Amino acid sequence: MAVDAELLAILACPNCRGEVDYKEAEQIIECRNCHYRYPVRDDIPVMLIDEAESVDDAEHDRLVARAEAEGIRPTFEPG
């Protein structure tokens, strides 16, 4: 089972409220703006800043390129 699609549709980064991508293979939710990565445990996103880890710009760019190549869209787009 994967993270519920309805939940993914409303998720935003708790740090900056930015768009996030769900990386199912890696079991993480990553923010496109501040680069925080949140773990997914037992198909439940742990969207707590204290549980997040940060990635450098190069790793972030690699992950975004991979997501775009695989057709993965952000789960939240600010209105």
matplotlib code that plots the C-alpha trace (Angstrom):
import matplotlib.pyplot as plt

x = [0.0, 1.2, 0.4, -3.2, -3.7, -6.2, -3.6, -0.9, -3.1, -3.2, 0.3, 2.7, 6.0, 5.5, 8.7, 8.0, 4.6, 6.2, 5.3, 6.3, 7.1, 6.5, 9.4, 7.7, 10.8, 12.8, 9.8, 10.3, 8.4, 10.7, 10.1, 10.9, 11.7, 13.6, 14.8, 13.6, 13.0, 10.3, 10.2, 7.3, 6.7, 4.2, 2.7, 2.2, 4.1, 5.9, 5.6, 7.4, 10.3, 12.1, 12.0, 13.1, 16.6, 18.0, 19.7, 22.2, 21.4, 23.0, 21.1, 17.9, 18.5, 19.1, 15.9, 13.8, 15.2, 14.4, 10.9, 10.3, 11.8, 9.4, 6.4, 6.0, 4.2, 4.2, 1.5, 0.6, 0.6, 0.0, -2.9]
y = [0.0, 3.6, 7.0, 7.9, 10.0, 12.4, 13.0, 13.7, 16.2, 18.5, 18.1, 21.0, 21.5, 22.5, 24.5, 26.8, 25.7, 24.8, 22.2, 18.7, 15.5, 12.0, 9.7, 6.3, 4.2, 6.2, 6.6, 10.3, 13.5, 16.3, 20.0, 21.7, 25.0, 24.5, 20.9, 19.4, 15.6, 14.1, 10.3, 8.1, 5.3, 2.6, 4.7, 7.7, 10.9, 12.2, 15.9, 17.2, 19.6, 17.8, 14.6, 16.3, 16.2, 18.8, 18.0, 20.2, 21.9, 19.3, 16.5, 18.5, 19.2, 15.5, 14.5, 17.1, 16.1, 12.4, 13.3, 15.3, 12.5, 10.0, 12.4, 13.0, 16.3, 18.3, 17.3, 20.8, 24.0, 27.3, 29.3]
z = [0.0, -0.7, 0.8, 0.3, -2.8, -1.1, 1.6, -0.9, -2.7, 0.4, 1.8, 2.0, 3.7, 7.3, 7.2, 4.3, 3.0, -0.3, -2.9, -2.0, -4.0, -2.8, -3.6, -3.1, -3.8, -1.2, 1.3, 1.6, 1.0, -0.2, -0.4, -3.6, -1.9, 1.3, 0.4, 3.7, 3.4, 5.6, 6.2, 5.3, 7.8, 7.3, 4.5, 6.8, 6.1, 9.2, 8.4, 11.5, 11.2, 14.0, 11.9, 8.7, 7.1, 4.7, 1.4, -0.4, -3.7, -5.9, -4.3, -4.5, -8.2, -8.9, -7.1, -8.9, -12.3, -11.5, -10.5, -13.7, -15.8, -14.1, -14.6, -10.9, -10.1, -6.9, -4.5, -3.6, -5.6, -3.7, -4.8]

ax = plt.figure().add_subplot(projection="3d")
ax.plot(x, y, z, "-o")
ax.set_aspect("equal")
plt.show()
